[in-house]
Amino acid sequence: MDFGWTPAQRAVHDRMRALGAEADAAAPDDRMRVLARGGALGLPIARDLGGEGLDLVTTALAYEGLGAALRDGGVLLAAGAHLFGVALLLARVGTPAQQRAWLPRMATGDCMATVAATEAGAGSDVASVQATADRAASGYRLTGEKRYVTWADRADVYFAIARDGGEGRAGAAPARGLTALLVPRAGAGGADAEGARAGAAGADAARIRPGAPLATAGLRGARLAPVSFSGCEVGPDALLGRAGAGLAVFQIAMTYERALILAFRLGAMERALGAAVRFARERAIGGQAIARHQAVAHRLAQMKLRLETSRLLVYRAAWELDQGQRGQAEAALAKWHTADSALQFALDDLQLRGGAGYLEESGLPSAVDDALGGSIHSGTSDVLATIVARWLGA
């Protein structure tokens, strides 16, 4: 087992770290464009489809580099939803026509994608969604209300999950399955002529209505918002996988997302740990650096432990997926542990500084809010624990 990095992998990490620093210095509304221009949205996409063709372990290392320099966790979460939640799904289950139509533009950020699954009555239990995908002469007609959609108002295409054939509505027969659709927002830069031929065009912009970004406690850069689909019609080639098998498609998307969505947190925790150690060495009370106090030193040691265990789980999950394994339990463990670690990490970082850490100007309360949001996105700890327990046969 090799725990080292090749020179080529280190070069990717360093390049992405420099890109993260460039994005961090940019205005908030420009940060995603900086990431796209620097190639961060296409790293694992095949070269012949516009990406760099990197393996997922190297991609995780690249996002660790981004997180080490870019402090906007929200925009990195949105980039991850685009790349890991949709683009990698297309690369795995999309038809050649769908891949040719969408992946080159997703790799460059010319087409931004996101996941539209959560509803008022269907969060952790996606099988309970009530949005419907009715059969229509043109293909499918999508109707439903989604909430907490990342990058909702700026997305060009939505990976949407709906109940197949309109089943599950009041008075209808029991539901038999879900359907996964790739739904473009016409006029938002998503579908061009080739996309139309791939069944990705035809969605009336008036029938897709993103709401205003929600006033979340943290992760503002993710631009979470509701999206309303009002009888939005798409062609038959908008279908991902088989009709009625959308739950399996969604699980694949979530496995990629859970494995990699918080890889940037590794870099963020590394950055925070370095700052915390410097503070503990420089902050003196009674003529002695607080780092000399065992309670402080142990807190720093525990932060290091959380960082390194998170690293192992994230890279293990990425490696499993690189080997062609299902990786559901590994992805759940990686996301669960990293999210919990990042939250406790942020709390430790704040408490280490006492009253000064509680001031907004320190940036640490915002870091706590960001980490808390990351513990909910892509599945809460309870949801992920259930996945692991089922994998164990419990």
Secondary structure, 3 states (H helix, E strand, C coil): CCCCCCHHHHHHHHHHHHHHHHHHHCCHHHHHHHHHHCCCCCCCCCHHHCCCCCCHHHHHHHHHHHHHHCCCHHHHHHHHHHHHHHHHHHHHHCCHHHHHHHHHHHHHCCCCEEEECCECCECCCHHHCCCEEEEECCEEEEEEEEEEECCCCCCCEEEEEEEECCCCCCCCCCCCCEEEEEEECCCCCCCCHHHHHCCCCCCCHHHEEECCCCCCCCCHHHCCEEEEEEEEEECHHHEECCCCEHHHHHHHHHHHHHHHCCHHHHHHHHHHHHHHHHHHHHCEECCEEHHHCHHHHHHHHHHHHHHHHHHHHHHHHHHHHHCCCCCHHHHHHHHHHHHHHHHHHHHHHHHHCHHHHHCHHHCHHHHHHHHHHHCCCCCCHHHHHHHHHHHHCC
